[in-house]
């Protein structure tokens, strides 16, 4: 995967601060629309710049730029430069990124009293198709150079992406609820269709004031889906209906992973 180089540009830095007074975490899954929401929030200059700072590839680059291999030191360095003047730092964290911290307990230690926006998509199949395509092309964000211009339809891969996305969404809901975290849920399609109200909802949620004329009314990122996404989704539905497969609770590894998540949260 080619890096989203714009993430590291100093043009996005705010005047340096010692530490933020508030942290906003966009609790996300791959291809859920968090890039669009993060950029919309950034446009207001009131939410920091919520990006995937702990995405493994991004994190390695931040380590090089900060000269540290310590996750704590790297995040502190990012917070100093990406906290907006009102004291808010924003970050996107996919559920799969939690392991980079060493578990959700460590996430809570890194960001005490954080506010979470759990972003998901109602059309989870289209999300899974988008994920399958991105895995092949290497283009996760508009502007990245593709490593493959000709992705191929693969029923098994889309099915796996669908299962994993549903599991990650459920895991976020379980973890946030069981840990007593302060969070709200937001649907990507509704956020996209009424962007200004969605941004205002988040501002109200974390208790910050924001002028209405500073809130974007249209998304500032380019839509990536096209006819291929629709065609693959339709083909998947057609092929799935021909099978008799159901999501069994004893799917190999599924119950083990769920039990592990429960145990970790109960230990908090």
MARSE-761681 format. One record per residue (C-alpha): residue number from 1; chain; x, y, z. Coordinates in nm, 4 decimals. Layout:
N
(lokol NUM, "A", (X, Y, Z))
...
***
This chain:
268
(lokol 1, "A", (0.0000, 0.0000, 0.0000))
(lokol 2, "A", (0.1304, 0.3432, -0.0950))
(lokol 3, "A", (0.1253, 0.5953, 0.1869))
(lokol 4, "A", (-0.1358, 0.8696, 0.1973))
(lokol 5, "A", (0.1430, 1.1281, 0.1938))
(lokol 6, "A", (-0.0839, 1.4240, 0.2626))
(lokol 7, "A", (-0.1287, 1.2959, 0.6196))
(lokol 8, "A", (0.2285, 1.3941, 0.7035))
(lokol 9, "A", (0.2270, 1.7413, 0.5507))
(lokol 10, "A", (0.3157, 2.0213, 0.7917))
(lokol 11, "A", (0.0467, 2.2323, 0.6272))
(lokol 12, "A", (-0.2050, 2.0440, 0.8435))
(lokol 13, "A", (-0.0247, 2.1227, 1.1700))
(lokol 14, "A", (-0.1784, 2.3603, 1.4216))
(lokol 15, "A", (0.0179, 2.5831, 1.6616))
(lokol 16, "A", (0.1883, 2.3424, 1.9003))
(lokol 17, "A", (0.0324, 2.2653, 2.2388))
(lokol 18, "A", (0.1515, 2.0503, 2.5263))
(lokol 19, "A", (-0.1505, 1.8208, 2.5208))
(lokol 20, "A", (-0.5172, 1.8264, 2.4172))
(lokol 21, "A", (-0.8004, 1.8988, 2.6566))
(lokol 22, "A", (-1.0425, 1.6752, 2.4629))
(lokol 23, "A", (-0.9960, 1.3692, 2.2419))
(lokol 24, "A", (-1.2396, 1.2609, 1.9722))
(lokol 25, "A", (-1.2030, 0.9033, 1.8458))
(lokol 26, "A", (-1.3808, 0.7992, 1.5282))
(lokol 27, "A", (-1.4357, 0.4297, 1.6004))
(lokol 28, "A", (-1.4351, 0.2840, 1.2544))
(lokol 29, "A", (-1.3930, -0.0132, 1.0251))
(lokol 30, "A", (-1.2236, -0.0282, 0.6863))
(lokol 31, "A", (-1.4190, 0.1466, 0.4098))
(lokol 32, "A", (-1.6906, 0.2809, 0.6416))
(lokol 33, "A", (-1.6568, 0.6417, 0.5207))
(lokol 34, "A", (-1.4395, 0.7663, 0.8048))
(lokol 35, "A", (-1.2061, 0.9443, 0.5618))
(lokol 36, "A", (-1.4926, 1.1636, 0.4425))
(lokol 37, "A", (-1.6082, 1.2418, 0.7949))
(lokol 38, "A", (-1.2567, 1.3103, 0.9223))
(lokol 39, "A", (-1.1917, 1.5622, 0.6450))
(lokol 40, "A", (-1.5255, 1.7317, 0.7017))
(lokol 41, "A", (-1.4430, 1.7729, 1.0704))
(lokol 42, "A", (-1.0974, 1.9040, 0.9816))
(lokol 43, "A", (-1.2508, 2.1732, 0.7604))
(lokol 44, "A", (-1.3995, 2.3376, 1.0691))
(lokol 45, "A", (-1.0602, 2.3751, 1.2458))
(lokol 46, "A", (-1.2337, 2.2600, 1.5646))
(lokol 47, "A", (-1.1692, 1.8823, 1.5752))
(lokol 48, "A", (-0.7984, 1.8559, 1.5038))
(lokol 49, "A", (-0.7413, 1.6391, 1.1960))
(lokol 50, "A", (-0.8881, 1.2892, 1.2571))
(lokol 51, "A", (-0.6695, 1.0533, 1.0542))
(lokol 52, "A", (-0.5473, 0.6931, 1.0859))
(lokol 53, "A", (-0.2312, 0.7811, 1.2741))
(lokol 54, "A", (-0.1924, 0.4261, 1.4104))
(lokol 55, "A", (-0.2512, 0.2480, 1.0821))
(lokol 56, "A", (0.0621, 0.0253, 1.0724))
(lokol 57, "A", (0.2051, 0.1841, 0.7545))
(lokol 58, "A", (0.1313, 0.5371, 0.8752))
(lokol 59, "A", (0.2686, 0.4649, 1.2208))
(lokol 60, "A", (0.6011, 0.3466, 1.0796))
(lokol 61, "A", (0.6348, 0.6711, 0.8874))
(lokol 62, "A", (0.5465, 0.8771, 1.1959))
(lokol 63, "A", (0.8118, 0.6884, 1.3910))
(lokol 64, "A", (1.0703, 0.7897, 1.1321))
(lokol 65, "A", (0.9585, 1.1518, 1.1346))
(lokol 66, "A", (0.9501, 1.1791, 1.5133))
(lokol 67, "A", (1.2664, 0.9745, 1.5664))
(lokol 68, "A", (1.1001, 0.7448, 1.8194))
(lokol 69, "A", (0.9856, 0.3826, 1.8284))
(lokol 70, "A", (0.7667, 0.4433, 2.1331))
(lokol 71, "A", (0.3954, 0.4500, 2.0525))
(lokol 72, "A", (0.3371, 0.6823, 2.3481))
(lokol 73, "A", (0.6031, 0.9279, 2.2347))
(lokol 74, "A", (0.4860, 0.9210, 1.8735))
(lokol 75, "A", (0.1230, 0.9875, 1.9693))
(lokol 76, "A", (0.2269, 1.2667, 2.2035))
(lokol 77, "A", (0.4274, 1.4249, 1.9218))
(lokol 78, "A", (0.1297, 1.3990, 1.6848))
(lokol 79, "A", (-0.1037, 1.5443, 1.9459))
(lokol 80, "A", (0.1240, 1.8429, 1.9972))
(lokol 81, "A", (0.1006, 1.9357, 1.6291))
(lokol 82, "A", (-0.2492, 1.8147, 1.5368))
(lokol 83, "A", (-0.4580, 1.9513, 1.8271))
(lokol 84, "A", (-0.6778, 2.2382, 1.7086))
(lokol 85, "A", (-0.6671, 2.5764, 1.8902))
(lokol 86, "A", (-0.9748, 2.4880, 2.0964))
(lokol 87, "A", (-0.7873, 2.1926, 2.2515))
(lokol 88, "A", (-0.9458, 1.9059, 2.0547))
(lokol 89, "A", (-0.7411, 1.6191, 1.9112))
(lokol 90, "A", (-0.9080, 1.3815, 1.6665))
(lokol 91, "A", (-0.8011, 1.0344, 1.5565))
(lokol 92, "A", (-0.9528, 0.7486, 1.3577))
(lokol 93, "A", (-0.9090, 0.4014, 1.5014))
(lokol 94, "A", (-1.0233, 0.0870, 1.3187))
(lokol 95, "A", (-1.1118, -0.2005, 1.5500))
(lokol 96, "A", (-0.8139, -0.3922, 1.4129))
(lokol 97, "A", (-0.5846, -0.1102, 1.5324))
(lokol 98, "A", (-0.6677, -0.1713, 1.8984))
(lokol 99, "A", (-0.4123, -0.4513, 1.9122))
(lokol 100, "A", (-0.1399, -0.1990, 1.8251))
(lokol 101, "A", (-0.2081, -0.0281, 2.1570))
(lokol 102, "A", (-0.2024, -0.3628, 2.3380))
(lokol 103, "A", (-0.5772, -0.3824, 2.4008))
(lokol 104, "A", (-0.8633, -0.1416, 2.4645))
(lokol 105, "A", (-0.7528, -0.0812, 2.8216))
(lokol 106, "A", (-0.4365, 0.0750, 2.6796))
(lokol 107, "A", (-0.6437, 0.2837, 2.4369))
(lokol 108, "A", (-0.8310, 0.4234, 2.7368))
(lokol 109, "A", (-0.5004, 0.4964, 2.9080))
(lokol 110, "A", (-0.3667, 0.6766, 2.6025))
(lokol 111, "A", (-0.6874, 0.8763, 2.5626))
(lokol 112, "A", (-0.8577, 0.9076, 2.9045))
(lokol 113, "A", (-1.2173, 1.0345, 2.8951))
(lokol 114, "A", (-1.2200, 1.0265, 2.5144))
(lokol 115, "A", (-1.5456, 1.0717, 2.3236))
(lokol 116, "A", (-1.6144, 0.8073, 2.0585))
(lokol 117, "A", (-1.8186, 0.8339, 1.7397))
(lokol 118, "A", (-1.8958, 0.4830, 1.6175))
(lokol 119, "A", (-1.9274, 0.5222, 1.2410))
(lokol 120, "A", (-2.0791, 0.2411, 1.0375))
(lokol 121, "A", (-2.2523, 0.1868, 0.7046))
(lokol 122, "A", (-2.6052, 0.0590, 0.6687))
(lokol 123, "A", (-2.5148, -0.1071, 0.3385))
(lokol 124, "A", (-2.2508, -0.3346, 0.4857))
(lokol 125, "A", (-2.2335, -0.5485, 0.1703))
(lokol 126, "A", (-2.1251, -0.2491, -0.0389))
(lokol 127, "A", (-1.8686, -0.1779, 0.2316))
(lokol 128, "A", (-1.7375, -0.5338, 0.2036))
(lokol 129, "A", (-1.7163, -0.5034, -0.1752))
(lokol 130, "A", (-1.5290, -0.1746, -0.1383))
(lokol 131, "A", (-1.2904, -0.3425, 0.1050))
(lokol 132, "A", (-1.2260, -0.6309, -0.1339))
(lokol 133, "A", (-1.1460, -0.3858, -0.4136))
(lokol 134, "A", (-0.9190, -0.1694, -0.1967))
(lokol 135, "A", (-0.7213, -0.4732, -0.0816))
(lokol 136, "A", (-0.6384, -0.5480, -0.4452))
(lokol 137, "A", (-0.5810, -0.1964, -0.5790))
(lokol 138, "A", (-0.4047, -0.0573, -0.2724))
(lokol 139, "A", (-0.6166, 0.2567, -0.3045))
(lokol 140, "A", (-0.7800, 0.3155, 0.0320))
(lokol 141, "A", (-0.8064, 0.6909, -0.0029))
(lokol 142, "A", (-0.8606, 0.9075, -0.3097))
(lokol 143, "A", (-0.5221, 1.0317, -0.4266))
(lokol 144, "A", (-0.3234, 0.7154, -0.3554))
(lokol 145, "A", (-0.1407, 0.5510, -0.6459))
(lokol 146, "A", (-0.2847, 0.2063, -0.7302))
(lokol 147, "A", (-0.0686, -0.1039, -0.7180))
(lokol 148, "A", (-0.3219, -0.2895, -0.9353))
(lokol 149, "A", (-0.5658, -0.1275, -1.1779))
(lokol 150, "A", (-0.7574, -0.4477, -1.2498))
(lokol 151, "A", (-0.9106, -0.5999, -0.9368))
(lokol 152, "A", (-1.0891, -0.9296, -0.9876))
(lokol 153, "A", (-1.4221, -1.0368, -0.8403))
(lokol 154, "A", (-1.3792, -1.3031, -0.5717))
(lokol 155, "A", (-1.6880, -1.4338, -0.3939))
(lokol 156, "A", (-1.4908, -1.5888, -0.1069))
(lokol 157, "A", (-1.2955, -1.2700, -0.0404))
(lokol 158, "A", (-1.6083, -1.0529, -0.0371))
(lokol 159, "A", (-1.7747, -1.3010, 0.1954))
(lokol 160, "A", (-1.4765, -1.2880, 0.4290))
(lokol 161, "A", (-1.4748, -0.9059, 0.4171))
(lokol 162, "A", (-1.8462, -0.9045, 0.4965))
(lokol 163, "A", (-1.8071, -1.1370, 0.7932))
(lokol 164, "A", (-1.5067, -0.9439, 0.9272))
(lokol 165, "A", (-1.6786, -0.6056, 0.8907))
(lokol 166, "A", (-1.9894, -0.7263, 1.0726))
(lokol 167, "A", (-1.7733, -0.8775, 1.3470))
(lokol 168, "A", (-1.5673, -0.5573, 1.3852))
(lokol 169, "A", (-1.8807, -0.3420, 1.4044))
(lokol 170, "A", (-2.0277, -0.5699, 1.6694))
(lokol 171, "A", (-1.6955, -0.5758, 1.8540))
(lokol 172, "A", (-1.6822, -0.1953, 1.8642))
(lokol 173, "A", (-2.0378, -0.1808, 2.0036))
(lokol 174, "A", (-1.9635, -0.4455, 2.2625))
(lokol 175, "A", (-1.6314, -0.2930, 2.3695))
(lokol 176, "A", (-1.7598, 0.0629, 2.3976))
(lokol 177, "A", (-2.0734, -0.0425, 2.5851))
(lokol 178, "A", (-1.9034, -0.2890, 2.8200))
(lokol 179, "A", (-1.6217, -0.0463, 2.9050))
(lokol 180, "A", (-1.8634, 0.2366, 2.9865))
(lokol 181, "A", (-1.7106, 0.4588, 2.7186))
(lokol 182, "A", (-1.8826, 0.7811, 2.6160))
(lokol 183, "A", (-2.0005, 0.7245, 2.2599))
(lokol 184, "A", (-2.2646, 0.7895, 1.9979))
(lokol 185, "A", (-2.3389, 0.6018, 1.6781))
(lokol 186, "A", (-2.3547, 0.7553, 1.3328))
(lokol 187, "A", (-2.4503, 0.6095, 0.9945))
(lokol 188, "A", (-2.2236, 0.7059, 0.7064))
(lokol 189, "A", (-2.5013, 0.7465, 0.4501))
(lokol 190, "A", (-2.6996, 0.9757, 0.6772))
(lokol 191, "A", (-2.3847, 1.1715, 0.7607))
(lokol 192, "A", (-2.3043, 1.2134, 0.3920))
(lokol 193, "A", (-2.6564, 1.3213, 0.3033))
(lokol 194, "A", (-2.6795, 1.5746, 0.5866))
(lokol 195, "A", (-2.3201, 1.6622, 0.6564))
(lokol 196, "A", (-2.3726, 1.9912, 0.8372))
(lokol 197, "A", (-2.6173, 1.8439, 1.0891))
(lokol 198, "A", (-2.3851, 1.5476, 1.1471))
(lokol 199, "A", (-2.0886, 1.7746, 1.2215))
(lokol 200, "A", (-2.3073, 1.9811, 1.4537))
(lokol 201, "A", (-2.4211, 1.6631, 1.6295))
(lokol 202, "A", (-2.0599, 1.5686, 1.6987))
(lokol 203, "A", (-1.9823, 1.9207, 1.8204))
(lokol 204, "A", (-2.2767, 1.9031, 2.0620))
(lokol 205, "A", (-2.1681, 1.5563, 2.1725))
(lokol 206, "A", (-1.8184, 1.6649, 2.2748))
(lokol 207, "A", (-1.9501, 2.0007, 2.4006))
(lokol 208, "A", (-1.7737, 2.2502, 2.1790))
(lokol 209, "A", (-1.9083, 2.5633, 2.0127))
(lokol 210, "A", (-1.8868, 2.5896, 1.6377))
(lokol 211, "A", (-2.0168, 2.8616, 1.4048))
(lokol 212, "A", (-2.2615, 2.7305, 1.1447))
(lokol 213, "A", (-2.0772, 2.9109, 0.8647))
(lokol 214, "A", (-1.7664, 2.7077, 0.9513))
(lokol 215, "A", (-1.9446, 2.3760, 0.8973))
(lokol 216, "A", (-1.9094, 2.2230, 0.5482))
(lokol 217, "A", (-2.2342, 2.1384, 0.3732))
(lokol 218, "A", (-2.0746, 1.9161, 0.1088))
(lokol 219, "A", (-1.8133, 1.6452, 0.1451))
(lokol 220, "A", (-1.4606, 1.7560, 0.0638))
(lokol 221, "A", (-1.3313, 1.4141, -0.0424))
(lokol 222, "A", (-1.3888, 1.2359, -0.3722))
(lokol 223, "A", (-1.6310, 0.9446, -0.3883))
(lokol 224, "A", (-1.4484, 0.6255, -0.4866))
(lokol 225, "A", (-1.7267, 0.3767, -0.5580))
(lokol 226, "A", (-1.8385, 0.3216, -0.9178))
(lokol 227, "A", (-2.0374, 0.0789, -1.1308))
(lokol 228, "A", (-1.7941, -0.2014, -1.0445))
(lokol 229, "A", (-1.8988, -0.1826, -0.6778))
(lokol 230, "A", (-2.2662, -0.2117, -0.7665))
(lokol 231, "A", (-2.2087, -0.4943, -1.0140))
(lokol 232, "A", (-1.9980, -0.6945, -0.7690))
(lokol 233, "A", (-2.2576, -0.6511, -0.4943))
(lokol 234, "A", (-2.5349, -0.7703, -0.7263))
(lokol 235, "A", (-2.3262, -1.0662, -0.8405))
(lokol 236, "A", (-2.2473, -1.1626, -0.4823))
(lokol 237, "A", (-2.6158, -1.1558, -0.3863))
(lokol 238, "A", (-2.7026, -1.3717, -0.6867))
(lokol 239, "A", (-2.4347, -1.6275, -0.6079))
(lokol 240, "A", (-2.5087, -1.6311, -0.2372))
(lokol 241, "A", (-2.8769, -1.7034, -0.2950))
(lokol 242, "A", (-2.7733, -2.0128, -0.4885))
(lokol 243, "A", (-2.5944, -2.1461, -0.1831))
(lokol 244, "A", (-2.7471, -2.2712, 0.1398))
(lokol 245, "A", (-2.4709, -2.1412, 0.3636))
(lokol 246, "A", (-2.5638, -1.9703, 0.6882))
(lokol 247, "A", (-2.3473, -1.7882, 0.9386))
(lokol 248, "A", (-2.3090, -2.0614, 1.1977))
(lokol 249, "A", (-2.2135, -1.9705, 1.5550))
(lokol 250, "A", (-1.9431, -2.2371, 1.5408))
(lokol 251, "A", (-1.7669, -2.0785, 1.2441))
(lokol 252, "A", (-1.3991, -2.1771, 1.2955))
(lokol 253, "A", (-1.2266, -1.9206, 1.5113))
(lokol 254, "A", (-1.5310, -1.6940, 1.5477))
(lokol 255, "A", (-1.6440, -1.8052, 1.8932))
(lokol 256, "A", (-1.2842, -1.8146, 2.0136))
(lokol 257, "A", (-1.2324, -1.4531, 1.9081))
(lokol 258, "A", (-1.5598, -1.3406, 2.0641))
(lokol 259, "A", (-1.4799, -1.5163, 2.3925))
(lokol 260, "A", (-1.1392, -1.3510, 2.3913))
(lokol 261, "A", (-1.2956, -1.0055, 2.3470))
(lokol 262, "A", (-1.5379, -1.0710, 2.6335))
(lokol 263, "A", (-1.2570, -1.1850, 2.8615))
(lokol 264, "A", (-1.0447, -0.8781, 2.7874))
(lokol 265, "A", (-1.3275, -0.6373, 2.8565))
(lokol 266, "A", (-1.4261, -0.8118, 3.1781))
(lokol 267, "A", (-1.0686, -0.7721, 3.2948))
(lokol 268, "A", (-1.0870, -0.3918, 3.2621))
***
